């Protein structure tokens, strides 16, 4: 059993908890922005309004606090909108050194200073502390994943062994994973 933190209780973050829990992982879902969503899920038998399902009773739901990152996690999943990446990057300094990070967030950002377009994983790695980041990209819709409808995904990391390690945590009969070492290519393809 792995201990997994999902940052972002929106549709995809919440849906992503389904295969993890089906694989007997210990999952905590947290929401850093939308207090209304957090309260609705937490106070209503874990009913997720966007997914229109009750989330697993095994799912732990906590209000986001940067100190959560001080705990020992086997995997931290980032499932927030691209607008929140900078805030998360600033809080990742609390994360233990060897923690695996998986980014579900899609998007690209134009950096005026360097006149470059960067991906979400590159944006997270703008600090001096370089993180071991994997990315996960569809084709997969949150509602389909939450309802266990057969879907596929690609996990990319520069080290294939790490991508496969994460794949073992999440793969199910209804959620099939492929692997790549082309992190940037997977992210750009997904964003486009």
Legacy VTK file of the C-alpha trace (Angstrom):
# vtk DataFile Version 3.0
C-alpha trace
ASCII
DATASET POLYDATA
POINTS 192 float
0.000 0.000 0.000
1.377 3.369 -1.091
0.554 6.716 0.515
-0.612 9.178 -2.134
-1.565 12.851 -1.935
-3.705 14.398 -4.683
-3.588 18.199 -4.774
-6.725 19.383 -6.535
-10.245 18.092 -5.825
-11.697 19.098 -9.175
-13.098 16.513 -11.572
-9.792 14.949 -12.668
-8.134 14.982 -9.241
-11.147 13.320 -7.654
-11.571 10.843 -10.529
-7.899 9.910 -10.286
-8.511 8.671 -6.739
-10.743 5.878 -8.105
-8.076 3.622 -9.687
-5.662 4.383 -6.849
-8.154 3.209 -4.232
-9.090 0.198 -6.383
-5.374 -0.697 -6.185
-5.525 -0.477 -2.365
-3.509 2.728 -2.136
-3.996 5.061 0.834
-5.221 8.266 -0.832
-5.665 11.776 0.534
-7.453 14.370 -1.604
-6.871 18.045 -0.872
-8.142 21.258 -2.433
-5.996 24.424 -2.316
-8.386 26.957 -3.912
-12.055 26.128 -3.977
-13.218 26.039 -0.357
-16.831 25.723 -1.525
-16.010 22.534 -3.476
-14.023 21.162 -0.532
-16.955 21.758 1.836
-19.512 20.281 -0.579
-17.516 17.075 -0.992
-16.640 16.802 2.687
-20.148 17.513 4.032
-22.224 15.557 1.547
-21.192 11.884 1.885
-18.240 12.584 -0.433
-20.553 13.363 -3.357
-18.571 15.106 -6.102
-20.793 17.654 -7.884
-18.903 17.644 -11.219
-18.528 13.859 -11.416
-22.032 13.167 -10.037
-20.758 10.219 -7.981
-19.968 9.464 -4.359
-16.243 9.118 -3.858
-14.904 6.119 -1.942
-15.398 5.977 1.809
-11.712 5.007 1.971
-10.712 8.396 0.544
-9.346 10.863 3.087
-10.255 14.483 2.336
-8.244 17.287 3.925
-8.113 21.030 3.498
-4.874 21.982 1.751
-2.041 23.143 3.957
1.589 23.347 2.775
2.573 21.392 5.895
0.856 18.358 4.364
3.895 18.189 2.082
6.118 17.589 5.126
4.575 14.130 5.513
6.111 11.100 3.854
4.296 10.473 0.571
5.109 7.814 -2.006
3.490 9.952 -4.700
2.187 13.519 -4.892
-0.283 14.094 -7.728
-0.781 17.645 -8.968
-4.262 18.033 -10.438
-4.923 21.758 -10.276
-5.529 24.266 -13.038
-2.486 25.655 -14.807
-3.054 28.989 -13.036
-2.149 27.353 -9.712
1.184 25.839 -10.765
3.245 28.728 -9.367
1.605 28.418 -5.941
2.245 24.678 -5.872
5.849 25.191 -7.025
6.420 27.542 -4.101
5.052 24.931 -1.678
7.036 21.995 -3.061
10.033 23.157 -1.032
8.373 21.348 1.901
8.380 18.048 0.033
10.730 15.250 1.041
13.638 14.856 -1.395
12.776 11.481 -2.963
9.022 11.914 -3.313
7.668 11.068 -6.753
5.592 13.825 -8.371
2.972 13.204 -11.042
1.495 16.164 -12.927
-2.000 15.803 -14.391
-2.274 19.528 -15.135
-2.285 20.374 -18.839
-1.078 23.606 -20.319
1.787 25.720 -21.559
3.117 29.046 -20.346
4.896 31.793 -22.246
7.845 33.190 -20.272
8.585 36.743 -21.450
12.010 36.859 -19.789
13.373 33.971 -21.862
10.921 34.335 -24.775
10.088 30.609 -24.497
7.022 28.471 -24.104
7.379 26.006 -21.230
5.361 23.038 -20.013
3.868 22.539 -16.552
6.714 20.248 -15.440
9.259 22.828 -16.579
7.357 25.520 -14.700
7.466 23.404 -11.525
11.213 22.970 -11.970
12.028 26.687 -12.266
13.366 26.696 -8.695
16.932 25.668 -7.869
15.699 22.395 -6.322
15.192 20.095 -9.306
12.313 17.698 -8.792
11.796 14.266 -10.279
8.575 14.976 -12.134
6.481 12.590 -14.173
3.530 13.660 -16.293
0.321 11.829 -17.133
-1.754 12.670 -20.185
-4.891 11.188 -21.797
-6.935 10.406 -23.789
-8.981 10.108 -20.635
-11.990 12.065 -19.421
-12.582 12.488 -15.688
-16.219 11.314 -15.756
-15.257 8.175 -17.689
-12.421 7.372 -15.293
-14.654 7.911 -12.253
-17.210 5.494 -13.738
-14.485 2.959 -14.589
-15.050 3.156 -18.337
-12.061 1.749 -20.223
-9.525 4.480 -20.899
-5.843 4.899 -21.619
-3.081 7.204 -20.508
0.625 7.843 -20.987
3.039 8.362 -18.100
6.285 10.078 -19.039
9.486 10.427 -17.045
13.080 10.750 -18.226
13.669 7.472 -16.397
11.314 4.808 -17.725
11.642 2.769 -14.524
10.016 5.609 -12.551
7.151 5.947 -15.038
6.534 2.191 -14.719
6.693 2.397 -10.913
3.896 4.977 -10.969
2.022 2.897 -13.523
1.934 -0.024 -11.095
0.227 2.216 -8.541
-2.549 3.334 -10.877
-3.100 0.742 -13.621
-6.326 -1.267 -13.511
-8.355 -3.313 -15.987
-10.216 -0.129 -16.925
-7.232 2.276 -16.777
-4.379 1.176 -19.031
-1.026 2.942 -18.990
1.653 3.343 -21.626
5.102 4.785 -20.923
7.473 7.298 -22.476
10.733 9.080 -21.690
9.683 12.084 -23.807
8.254 14.263 -21.018
8.230 17.464 -23.039
6.714 15.795 -26.123
3.905 14.200 -24.112
3.121 17.493 -22.371
3.180 19.604 -25.540
1.044 17.080 -27.450
-1.523 17.040 -24.671
-1.648 20.829 -24.357
-2.032 21.307 -28.097
LINES 1 193
192 0 1 2 3 4 5 6 7 8 9 10 11 12 13 14 15 16 17 18 19 20 21 22 23 24 25 26 27 28 29 30 31 32 33 34 35 36 37 38 39 40 41 42 43 44 45 46 47 48 49 50 51 52 53 54 55 56 57 58 59 60 61 62 63 64 65 66 67 68 69 70 71 72 73 74 75 76 77 78 79 80 81 82 83 84 85 86 87 88 89 90 91 92 93 94 95 96 97 98 99 100 101 102 103 104 105 106 107 108 109 110 111 112 113 114 115 116 117 118 119 120 121 122 123 124 125 126 127 128 129 130 131 132 133 134 135 136 137 138 139 140 141 142 143 144 145 146 147 148 149 150 151 152 153 154 155 156 157 158 159 160 161 162 163 164 165 166 167 168 169 170 171 172 173 174 175 176 177 178 179 180 181 182 183 184 185 186 187 188 189 190 191
